[in-house]
Amino acid sequence: MREVTDERLGTQKSYVNFETIAIRTQTDRTQHREHSTPIFPTSSFVFDDAEQMRALFADEQEGNIYSRFTNPSVREFEEKMALLEGVEDAVATATGMAAVFASFLAFLKSGDHLLASKAVFGSSYTIITQYLPKWGISFDWLPTDTAQWQALVKPNTKMLFLETPSNPGLDVIDLAFTGQFCKHNSLIFNIDNCFATPYLQQPARFGADLISHSATKWIDGQGRVLGGVVAGNKALIAEVKKLCRSTGPSLSPFNAWVLSKSLETLAVRMDRHCENALLLAQFLEQNGGSSTPSSTRTRCQPLRSNK
Ligand SMILES: Cc1ncc(COP(=O)(O)O)c(C=O)c1O
């Protein structure tokens, strides 16, 4: 159990037990008394009788029916991600792009307007510029100067989407300002938190409503599986779940199991990534004059030259 220092996270400090949550959130132990969390690679589930089946389909009873809807391995990953992000619930998807796409489609409709930071992952850019307009959803890019944002809000603006730090440029957006801005304008605050992971940044602390991840990146961390997740409060996540249940971007139980196990080591891996990145950035800053083109700048927040 440890607390993350103020030095690295500014004023944020309630990361107590991050590793404990990441390790101890597990599917209930079965009668076999296994040590490692079990995996449930099954497409569907059996019923005691027809009445139980009816009650489950009618939502009168909670339980698994079909793995496109719910699966215990997937649920373990979802519950862990919700706890690590400090929100009520989460829904897992087959890829990060399925998560971003679902976070748009569950809430935006024809006639709505989206504000988005321009430095977003390539496929998010494609969805925003090529697919949303096809369905009557317009957009504007947010300039880096936040003082210009208010002028872009329209009566039909429904959501603000951003990625910070962005991939690959590492643009950083002021989350505290964005949270206040979304609250003031009644916008759904939607963030792709893939690059920071909940270990370094919990956007819900700043009022983010929807937090998506490509779990394919740091969360897996070993290049094995694709996966995604959207986290948020129960009511919003219920909408995303409803969409996913019918449209089918479900995460496979095997990938969910791999990702849940990966989260157990996220904290130690992120610490090492941060240490390595800082060492590399310091080296480049000190040696940049002779070994890199003059147009190259090292982007790393803790560097003196980035202050
Ligand atoms: C910031 C960010 N968002 C979304 C994605 C898409 O994730 P996936 O490849 O899992 O669909 C990526 C993938 O690199 C990413 O870096």
The ligand as a Gaussian input file, in Angstrom:
#p B3LYP/6-31G(d) Opt

LIG

0 1
 C       -5.210000       7.552000     -27.288000
 C       -5.744000       6.365000     -28.014000
 N       -7.077000       6.216000     -28.133000
 C       -7.600000       5.167000     -28.784000
 C       -6.799000       4.220000     -29.382000
 C       -7.434000       3.081000     -30.111000
 O       -7.292000       1.907000     -29.409000
 P       -7.403000       0.444000     -30.059000
 O       -6.231000       0.282000     -30.961000
 O       -7.392000      -0.466000     -28.901000
 O       -8.691000       0.408000     -30.824000
 C       -5.415000       4.325000     -29.270000
 C       -4.541000       3.311000     -29.897000
 O       -3.349000       3.513000     -30.063000
 C       -4.870000       5.437000     -28.581000
 O       -3.546000       5.577000     -28.442000

